[in-house]
Amino acid sequence: MPRVSEIEEDGGDPTLKAIFDKQLELFGGLLNPTKVLAHCPPILRAAGLLGQSIEQSGLLPKALPPLVYVRVATINGCPF
């Protein structure tokens, strides 16, 4: 059982709605970190922007981040 409750509805918050809609479109569901960070929408948004800035920085080959995501998920025993 998770120690922090997971939020799966945007509750009318425009920040959560935008993020939830995008993840539902991309992944068919919400990622667990999103459901936990949704307790504080500004932090959830900032975490997403950090990830985007790393990918868009040009410092990593475009094919590398998805491979890192899959590897980390595998290490953590999470399907991705």
C-alpha positions in Angstrom: 0.0 0.0 0.0 1.4 3.4 -0.9 2.3 5.8 1.9 1.2 8.8 -0.1 -2.2 8.8 -1.6 -2.3 9.0 -5.4 -4.4 11.7 -7.1 -6.1 10.5 -10.3 -8.6 13.3 -10.9 -7.6 16.9 -11.7 -10.3 18.3 -9.4 -10.7 21.3 -11.8 -7.1 22.4 -11.4 -6.0 23.7 -14.9 -2.4 22.7 -14.3 -3.3 19.2 -13.4 -5.8 18.9 -16.2 -3.2 19.9 -18.8 -0.6 17.4 -17.4 -3.1 14.6 -16.9 -4.6 15.0 -20.4 -1.1 14.9 -22.0 -0.1 11.7 -20.1 -3.4 10.0 -20.8 -2.8 10.8 -24.5 0.8 9.6 -24.5 0.7 6.7 -22.2 -3.0 5.7 -21.8 -2.8 6.4 -18.1 -1.1 8.5 -15.5 2.4 7.7 -14.4 2.7 7.0 -10.6 5.1 9.9 -9.9 2.5 12.2 -11.5 -0.2 10.9 -9.2 2.0 11.5 -6.1 3.3 14.9 -7.2 -0.2 16.0 -8.1 -0.6 16.9 -4.4 1.4 20.1 -5.3 0.7 21.1 -8.9 3.5 23.8 -9.1 6.1 21.1 -8.1 4.6 18.6 -10.6 4.8 21.2 -13.3 8.4 22.2 -12.4 9.5 18.5 -12.4 8.0 18.1 -15.8 9.8 21.3 -17.1 13.1 20.0 -15.6 12.7 16.7 -17.6 11.9 18.6 -20.7 14.8 21.0 -20.4 17.2 18.0 -20.1 15.8 16.4 -23.2 15.8 19.7 -25.1 19.3 20.9 -24.0 20.9 19.0 -26.9 23.5 17.6 -24.5 22.2 14.1 -24.8 21.6 12.2 -28.0 17.8 12.2 -28.8 17.7 8.4 -28.6 19.3 8.2 -25.1 16.5 9.5 -22.7 13.9 6.9 -23.7 16.5 4.2 -23.2 17.4 5.6 -19.8 13.7 5.7 -18.8 13.2 2.0 -19.8 16.4 1.0 -18.0 15.4 2.8 -14.8 11.9 1.3 -14.9 13.5 -2.2 -15.4 15.8 -1.7 -12.4 12.8 -0.6 -10.3 10.7 -3.5 -11.5 8.1 -1.3 -13.1 6.6 -2.0 -16.5 7.1 0.9 -18.9 
